Amino acid sequence: MEIIGSDKLNKLGSYAFAEVDKLVANLKIEGITPIDFGVGDPTSPTPEFIRNAVKEAVDIHANTGYPSYIGQIEYRQEIVNWMKKRFGIDLNPNTEICSTLGSKETVFNFPQAFINTDDIVILPNPGYPPMKNGAIFASGIPYFVSLKEEDGFLLNYNKIPNDIAEKAKIVWINYPNSPTGTIADLEYYQGLISWAEKYNIIIASDEGCYIDIYFDKKPHSILEITKKGIITFYSLSKRNNMTGYRVGWVAGDERIIEKLKKLKTNIDSGTPNFIQAGAIKALQDESHAEKMRKEYKEKRDIMIDAFKQTGMPECKSEATFYLWLKAPNSMNGVEFAKELLSKELAIVVTPGAWISDVDENNFNPGENYVRFALVPSLPEVKTAAEKIKNFYSKK
């Protein structure tokens, strides 16, 4: 019997972060424990008060059966409270909010609610892989807009040809941006909204994963301008070190939320009630988020100082826990990553080309970059910085 994957499945490459895992494994086989800046998975534990809330809720919800597809009203109301406090946005918990299993699953599935065969989905490049893969599985056509330094790493909607915009149903954006660390201001959002309304394109804003990991200025939500034609995606994975809990939400235009709810009831059975209980507690506390921001800022500053001392290209990051560093010495990103993986350094990063695609101009915007995820411990970050300074000062 011959087992053949579907055409859609065969269009997908290997998930980039799985390749990082292979490189780490190879170093460990040689008896070397690398400092791993590769995969963006926080290594700090979930705060104790959140874990305790989950433990208590397990017994409280011992006999509650399947959870609500859209989330308990208590959780949705807490989301409304947090969005009001954080952004000054008024939301209806019944029509403009829906609980999700984190962001990845929802980002991947979302296009299936709106995309027909050969509809275009506009994507940031580099971008979160489920955006592209979800478009493909919905039978859509991905159109990549490369994020360039000359545009401040903002998705330049003005450069999208009219014939593409007229066929597009969704434009994805991601600010604070992974991997560039860029923040979008309200002026940018206003321009994007006007452009999208002109072409009747839904704006899907994956903004909530890193919205509370910032350093100098608070990132805005696009919903501060309008909800019309917009859906935003939120996750507690990074804000609360809850990657394994799979909990988040979407918020925005009730017409879009309604269709996503219909799709969602056919895909999953909702976030467990005891996980929602932990999420409620997480949203009620800001002190642990502030502590986390300070730690990431310290890590960021240590690494940027090391890059600067060794004459590497300037590297900025306004938010997220990523650094998008241009490779030095005329190397491309893969070559630089391999050099960092030498036994002397044993530092794991993600080559930018692995998380970017070739656009219509045959250009890969990540070709000459690497991504550092600031998830190692503070002592490990300090060690990595010293290794980089010692190694590259000799070159």
Stockholm file with secondary structure:
# STOCKHOLM 1.0

chainA/1-395         MEIIGSDKLNKLGSYAFAEVDKLVANLKIEGITPIDFGVGDPTSPTPEFIRNAVKEAVDIHANTGYPSYIGQIEYRQEIVNWMKKRFGIDLNPNTEICSTLGSKETVFNFPQAFINTDDIVILPNPGYPPMKNGAIFASGIPYFVSLKEEDGFLLNYNKIPNDIAEKAKIVWINYPNSPTGTIADLEYYQGLISWAEKYNIIIASDEGCYIDIYFDKKPHSILEITKKGIITFYSLSKRNNMTGYRVGWVAGDERIIEKLKKLKTNIDSGTPNFIQAGAIKALQDESHAEKMRKEYKEKRDIMIDAFKQTGMPECKSEATFYLWLKAPNSMNGVEFAKELLSKELAIVVTPGAWISDVDENNFNPGENYVRFALVPSLPEVKTAAEKIKNFYSKK
#=GR chainA/1-395 SS CCCCCCHHHHHCCCCHHHHHHHHHHHHHHTTCCCEECSSCCCCSCCCHHHHHHHHHHHHHTTTCCSCCSSCCHHHHHHHHHHHHHHHCCCCCTTTSEEEESTTHHHHHHGGGGTCCTTCEEEEEESCCHHHHHHHHHTTCEEEEEECCGGGTTCCCGGGSCHHHHHHEEEEEECSSCTTTCCCCCHHHHHHHHHHHHHHTCEEEEEEESSTTCBSSSCCCCGGGTCCTTEEEEEESTTTTTCTTTCCEEEEECHHHHHHHHHHHTTTCCCCCHHHHHHHHHHHHCCHHHHHHHHHHHHHHHHHHHHHHHTTCCCCCCSBSSEEEEECSTTCCHHHHHHHHTSTTTCEECEEGGGGCCCCTTSCCTTTTEEEEECCSCHHHHHHHHHHHHHHHTTC
#=GC SS_cons         CCCCCCHHHHHCCCCHHHHHHHHHHHHHHTTCCCEECSSCCCCSCCCHHHHHHHHHHHHHTTTCCSCCSSCCHHHHHHHHHHHHHHHCCCCCTTTSEEEESTTHHHHHHGGGGTCCTTCEEEEEESCCHHHHHHHHHTTCEEEEEECCGGGTTCCCGGGSCHHHHHHEEEEEECSSCTTTCCCCCHHHHHHHHHHHHHHTCEEEEEEESSTTCBSSSCCCCGGGTCCTTEEEEEESTTTTTCTTTCCEEEEECHHHHHHHHHHHTTTCCCCCHHHHHHHHHHHHCCHHHHHHHHHHHHHHHHHHHHHHHTTCCCCCCSBSSEEEEECSTTCCHHHHHHHHTSTTTCEECEEGGGGCCCCTTSCCTTTTEEEEECCSCHHHHHHHHHHHHHHHTTC
//
